[in-house]
């Protein structure tokens, strides 16, 4: 969806202005020249410019005849122009498009807890695709108008803003203060750094993921406020090496993380969402495996330390994060048991 301001309606506005202007001139002319009442002047003006041929209200003076002739000449071409523009607007698709834009803007105003993607290149496009597949609202900021026009209206969860994401007003238009995350995939590390600085200033709690090309940019971006920094070239090289040394492991992990879908889901569940009666109990006492079929394969502690394949006597606390693996049905059953809504 395209969320930018245009001036496509100038033609229709100008046509309406001309119509009002002609009617006003006609009314004033008949009132001043023929001493008509307002209603009679309005009626005379309408039948004159529309050329319907009704009789005049009362005989015209010589000046009135000249004024009427002039009004017909002026309005004849003007009325054709006005009718052409109005009918073109109503039946040529512009009216329907404006109604659609107004509806989209209303939907856009309701968006919050969304993800902002800065730049719609290869990395940005893939990130947006993955997020919308996960039913997340995504607002993309892109400089290239051509790219926006090609991609708009393809996905109801994907929204576009035309502009430079390093500008504060563009980030505010993307509702950066209400976003839960921002991904900046701009080709320049300097641009990404500026986006991170600006976004962090507007939203201290959001997750910010930044792309980087230079290894030395990693530290700078994190100091600026980036939660994580990804180097596509480094990640790609590492993945290629792992496909040689541990191909089955990589394929297994990709099958879980990237494919998922109908076969398997890996979900993260914050423990603060758990019912109070489950906090302080062990994994064995919760007995999730038997009750839902899903498995708790990992836990993230409050100090960001990870526990892999936690033992059954591990005690759950409120500040932890659970990583649950299972089929979509098993994960859903697990959430239902814990009364968690995604």
Steps between C-alpha positions, in 0.01 A plus 500: 500500500627840408479762771623821340339837429421587139342792315302294251175675594602853399311468173169413664540770763570759229193384305276541805650844563426606139140377525443695822669805347277499189183457708609780734573736209162418346308558823676830572456615139125442492453655842698814410386539138139377510424548868402131534448335836761247601275202409410647161866582432604147594231349275593724209869419541436124507280495188746726320820303563324165455328618176183304583278755326244591768334839484656798669366627832414841352600696189864600492635846444758565231777471760340179627500352149866588454587355841304179424675462165838548663412252776400239240829545310708480815314209652467294182864395477551516874207268570633246251836506677334466841273210396791322333712521814223400740381202293861395449555516875185306587517233230867496404621331817630803692197518730524131585875532555453793739237310699745210520781731617277654765413154628868400503593814691237420764643148533851646518398732785404194706835324453721458805746239626621472142845451346670767291730389217731769364598426141333251266803342340577127510536486879210733574266319263583163653454633853162648410394174334588293806326740738176523303498120474501507880193729490692809609416850380800643316561860393771533235683829444640513147651782291426349158148586387517242220563218747206610714264509202604148403450356848197690635168320549663156491458438871252647749761482778764686297486881498731742320619852572697686236796685645842492659502297823786709637262797527320542831167599342493184289566279804225680689264447206584129531392526867842407635385589851236223486709233325632192678797460266695664221718332239732725301651341189642807326818440293702765685614436858494876562133517399417201719683664789295818465173303480592305815587819690179675398273200559649429842446861600127468421449152643723367778329160532481386137723230354732640233674271250755659270684381194875569483762458227815591691610296803599821680142630475370229734612672820392846383151381412457328836619812682247700301221274625480198271384185678667276244724559200494261203772477238343319201832421335642349819181304575486373141863387507456327834186324377678375187786362711255326736320345204829329417600397852154438654247493215232296677510718810457817291217348299331384820521845659384669180207263482397615848579871479435589137250248372290411802142527380294182526779278625676668792500825697757647734338761723632729771272559797580752774439359845331817622204393281467173690225455762626584848445142619767373255772738617738334745416150380733255324472389136406154628216639710362697205513178294467678168637214289229257609217755494570660160779309325716814479849517647682774690837479324660811646471780752640852500580626850462856624876556461471394130669166564351205309418157638472236229288190551419596862463217754157400629575644847571847359285762676311755289524866604319808375797665326587205276420431135390152390585354158238244403527255209215303348251473220267799457226303676727402789618859547139622484397240759790610717387864483143397577619312807678809618214726390734700278371689200741584222 
